[in-house]
Amino acid sequence: MSVEIAKIAVQVSQEKKAENIHLFDLRGKSDICSYQLVCSGESDRQTRAIAEGIAELCKQRLGFTPSYIEGLAEGSWILLDYGAVIVHVFVDASRSQFNLEKLFIERNALEVSLASL
């Protein structure tokens, strides 16, 4: 089911015009999850639209809701926790500050080609 959630997260991110969409395969590299998606929006309004769109489509298509959502009210960094898939939606300034991609690269996580999904 994690691949389906990841596909929906990528699809919605692309439809909502997210920028710098990166999906990392952490299977065998993390005890927390299998995939993490990182993307950016130009404003807190756009980040909320992306996160809400992902949550809505996952519920609609798969019957899954995130076990935890953090940051939706502020919109600068929104985290959707689906267990095996964690989605991070940032505004650019917050994304630069936290630089999660560096952490994933240091763990030798492979970036999944979005075209292969």
Contact map, one row per residue, 1 for C-alpha under 8 A:
111110000000000000000000000000000000000000000000000000000000000000000000000000000000000000000000000000000000000000000
111111000000000000000000000000000110000000000000000000000000000000000000000000000001100000000000000000000000000000000
111111100000000000000000000000000000000000000000000000000000000000000000000000000000000000000000000000000000000000000
111111110000000000000000000000000000000000000000000000000000000000000000000000000000000000000000000000000000000000000
111111111000000000000000000000000000000000000000000000000100000000000000000000000000100000000000000000000000000000000
011111111100000000000010000000000010100000000000000000000000000000000000000000000000100000000000000000000000000000000
001111111110000000000000000000000000000000000000000000000000000000000000000000000000000000000000000000000000000000001
000111111111000000000000000000000000000000000000000001001100000000000000000000000000000000000000000000000000000000000
000011111111100000000000000000000000100000000000000001000000000000000000000000000000001000000000000000000000000000000
000001111111110000001010000000000000100000000000000000000000000000000000000000000000000000000000000000000000000001000
000000111111111000000000000000000000000000000000000000000000000000000000000000000000000000000000000000000000000000000
000000011111111100000000000000000000000000000000010011000000000000000000000000000000000000000000000000000000000000000
000000001111111111001000000000000000001000000000010001000000000000000000000000000000000000000000000000000000000000000
000000000111111111101000000000000000000000000000000000000000000000000000000000000000000000000000000000000000000000000
000000000011111111000000000000000000000000000000000000000000000000000000000000000000000000000000000000000000000000000
000000000001111111000000000000000000000000000100110000000000000000000000000000000000000000000000000000000000000000000
000000000000111111100000000000000000000010000000000000000000000000000000000000000000000000000000000000000000000000000
000000000000111111111000000000000000001111000000010000000000000000000000000000000000000000000000000000000000000000000
000000000000010011111000000000000000001110000000000000000000000000000000000000000000000000000000000000000000000000000
000000000000000001111100000000000000011100000000000000000000000000000000000000000000000000000000000000000000000000000
000000000100110001111110000000000000111100000000000000000000000000000000000000000000000000000000000000000000000000000
000000000000000000011111000000000000111000000000000000000000000000000000000000000000000000000000000000000000001101000
000001000100000000001111100000000011110000000000000000000000000000000000000000000000000000000000000000000000001111000
000000000000000000000111110000000011100000000000000000000000000000000000000000000000000000000000000000010000111100000
000000000000000000000011111000000111000000000000000000000000000000000000000000000000000000000000000000000000111100000
000000000000000000000001111111001111000000000000000000000000000000000000000000000000000000000000000000010000110000000
000000000000000000000000111111001110000000000000000000000000000000000000000000000000000000000000000000000000000000000
000000000000000000000000011111100100000000000000000000000000000000000000000000000000000000000000000000000000000000000
000000000000000000000000011111100000000000000000000000000000000000000000000000000000000000000000000000000011100000000
000000000000000000000000011111111100000000000000000000000000000000000000000000000000000000000000000000000000000000000
000000000000000000000000000111111000000000000000000000000000000000000000000000000000000000000000000000000000000000000
000000000000000000000000000001111100000000000000000000000000000000000000000000000011000000000000000000000000000000000
000000000000000000000000011001111111000000000000000000000000000000000000000000000011110000000000000000000000000000000
010000000000000000000000111101011111000000000000000000000000000000000000000000000001100000000000000000000000000000000
010001000000000000000011111000001111100000000000000000000000000000000000000000000001110000000000000000000000000000000
000000000000000000000011110000001111110000000000000000000000000000000000000000000000111100000000000000000000000000000
000001001100000000001111000000000011111000000000000000000000000000000000000000000000111100000000000000000000000000000
000000000000000000011110000000000001111100000000000000000000000000000000000000000000001111000000000110000000000000000
000000000000100001111100000000000000111110000000000000000000000000000000000000000000000111000000000000000000000000000
000000000000000001111000000000000000011111000010000000000000000000000000000000000000000011110010000000000000000000000
000000000000000011100000000000000000001111110110010000000000000000000000000000000000000011110000000000000000000000000
000000000000000001000000000000000000000111110110000000000000000000000000000000000000000000110000000000000000000000000
000000000000000000000000000000000000000011111110000000000000000000000000001100000000000000100000000000000000000000000
000000000000000000000000000000000000000011111111000000000000000000000000011100000000000000100000000000000000000000000
000000000000000000000000000000000000000000111111100000000000000000000000001000000000000000000000000000000000000000000
000000000000000100000000000000000000000011111111110000000000000000000000000000000000000000000000000000000000000000000
000000000000000000000000000000000000000111111111111000000000000000000000001111000000000011100000000000000000000000000
000000000000000000000000000000000000000000011111111100000000000000000001001001000000000000000000000000000000000000000
000000000000000100000000000000000000000000001111111110000000000000000000000000000000000000000000000000000000000000000
000000000001100101000000000000000000000010000111111111000000000000000000000000000000000010000000000000000000000000000
000000000000000000000000000000000000000000000011111111100000000000000001000001010000000010000000000000000000000000000
000000000000000000000000000000000000000000000001111111110000000000000000000000000000000000000000000000000000000000000
000000000001000000000000000000000000000000000000111111111000000000000000000000000000000000000000000000000000000000000
000000011001100000000000000000000000000000000000011111111100000000000000000000000000000000000000000000000000000000000
000000000000000000000000000000000000000000000000001111111110000011000000000000010000000000000000000000000000000000000
000000000000000000000000000000000000000000000000000111111111000000000000000000000000000000000000000000000000000000000
000000010000000000000000000000000000000000000000000011111111110000000000000000000000000000000000000000000000000000000
000010010000000000000000000000000000000000000000000001111111111110000000000000000000000000000000000000000000000000000
000000000000000000000000000000000000000000000000000000111111111110000000000000000000000000000000000000000000000000000
000000000000000000000000000000000000000000000000000000011111111100000000000000000000000000000000000000000000000000000
000000000000000000000000000000000000000000000000000000001111111000000000000000000000000000000000000000000000000000000
000000000000000000000000000000000000000000000000000000001111111100000000000000000000000000000000000000000000000000000
000000000000000000000000000000000000000000000000000000000111111110000000000000000000000000000000000000000000000000000
000000000000000000000000000000000000000000000000000000000111011111000000000000000000000000000000000000000000000000000
000000000000000000000000000000000000000000000000000000100110001111100000000000000100000000000000000000000000000000000
000000000000000000000000000000000000000000000000000000100000000111111000000000011110000000000000000000000000000000000
000000000000000000000000000000000000000000000000000000000000000011111000000000011110000000000000000000000000000000000
000000000000000000000000000000000000000000000000000000000000000001111100000000111100000000000000000000000000000000000
000000000000000000000000000000000000000000000000000000000000000001111111000001111000000000000000000000000000000000000
000000000000000000000000000000000000000000000000000000000000000000011111000011110000000000000000000000000000000000000
000000000000000000000000000000000000000000000000000000000000000000001111111111100000000000000000000000000000000000000
000000000000000000000000000000000000000000000001001000000000000000001111111011100000000000000000000000000000000000000
000000000000000000000000000000000000000000000000000000000000000000000011111000000000000000000000000000000000000000000
000000000000000000000000000000000000000000010000000000000000000000000011111110000000000000000000000000000000000000000
000000000000000000000000000000000000000000111011000000000000000000000011111111000000000001100000000000000000000000000
000000000000000000000000000000000000000000110010000000000000000000000010011111000000000011100100000000000000000000000
000000000000000000000000000000000000000000000010000000000000000000000111011111100000000111100110000000000000000000000
000000000000000000000000000000000000000000000011001000000000000000001111001111110000001111000000000000000000000000000
000000000000000000000000000000000000000000000000000000000000000000011111000011111000011110000000000000000000000000000
000000000000000000000000000000000000000000000000001000100000000001111100000001111100011100000000000000000000000000000
000000000000000000000000000000000000000000000000000000000000000001111000000000111111111000000000000000000000000000000
000000000000000000000000000000000000000000000000000000000000000011110000000000011111110000000000000000000000000000000
000000000000000000000000000000011000000000000000000000000000000001100000000000001111110000000000000000000000000000000
010000000000000000000000000000011110000000000000000000000000000000000000000000001111110000000000000000000000000000000
010011000000000000000000000000001111100000000000000000000000000000000000000000001111111000000000000000000000000000000
000000000000000000000000000000001011100000000000000000000000000000000000000000111111111100000000000000000000000000000
000000001000000000000000000000000001110000000000000000000000000000000000000001111000111110000000000000000000000000000
000000000000000000000000000000000001111000000000000000000000000000000000000011110000011111000000000000000000000000000
000000000000000000000000000000000000011110000010011000000000000000000000000111100000001111100000000000000000000000000
000000000000000000000000000000000000011110000010000000000000000000000000001111000000000111111110000000000000000000000
000000000000000000000000000000000000000111110010000000000000000000000000001110000000000011111110000000000000000000000
000000000000000000000000000000000000000111000000000000000000000000000000000000000000000001111111000000000000000000000
000000000000000000000000000000000000000000000000000000000000000000000000000000000000000001111111100000000000000000000
000000000000000000000000000000000000000000000000000000000000000000000000000110000000000001111111110000000000000000000
000000000000000000000000000000000000000100000000000000000000000000000000000010000000000001111111111100000000000000000
000000000000000000000000000000000000000000000000000000000000000000000000000000000000000000011111111000000000000000000
000000000000000000000000000000000000000000000000000000000000000000000000000000000000000000001111111000000000000000000
000000000000000000000000000000000000000000000000000000000000000000000000000000000000000000000111111100000000000000000
000000000000000000000000000000000000000000000000000000000000000000000000000000000000000000000011111111100000000000000
000000000000000000000000000000000000010000000000000000000000000000000000000000000000000000000010011111110000000000000
000000000000000000000000000000000000010000000000000000000000000000000000000000000000000000000000001111111000000000000
000000000000000000000000000000000000000000000000000000000000000000000000000000000000000000000000001111111100000000000
000000000000000000000000000000000000000000000000000000000000000000000000000000000000000000000000001111111110000000000
000000000000000000000001010000000000000000000000000000000000000000000000000000000000000000000000000111111111100000000
000000000000000000000000000000000000000000000000000000000000000000000000000000000000000000000000000011111111110000000
000000000000000000000000000000000000000000000000000000000000000000000000000000000000000000000000000001111111100000000
000000000000000000000000000010000000000000000000000000000000000000000000000000000000000000000000000000111111100000000
000000000000000000000000000010000000000000000000000000000000000000000000000000000000000000000000000000011111110000000
000000000000000000000001110010000000000000000000000000000000000000000000000000000000000000000000000000011111111000000
000000000000000000000001110000000000000000000000000000000000000000000000000000000000000000000000000000001001111100000
000000000000000000000111100000000000000000000000000000000000000000000000000000000000000000000000000000000000111110000
000000000000000000000111100000000000000000000000000000000000000000000000000000000000000000000000000000000000011111010
000000000000000000000010000000000000000000000000000000000000000000000000000000000000000000000000000000000000001111111
000000000100000000000110000000000000000000000000000000000000000000000000000000000000000000000000000000000000000111111
000000000000000000000000000000000000000000000000000000000000000000000000000000000000000000000000000000000000000011111
000000000000000000000000000000000000000000000000000000000000000000000000000000000000000000000000000000000000000111111
000000100000000000000000000000000000000000000000000000000000000000000000000000000000000000000000000000000000000011111
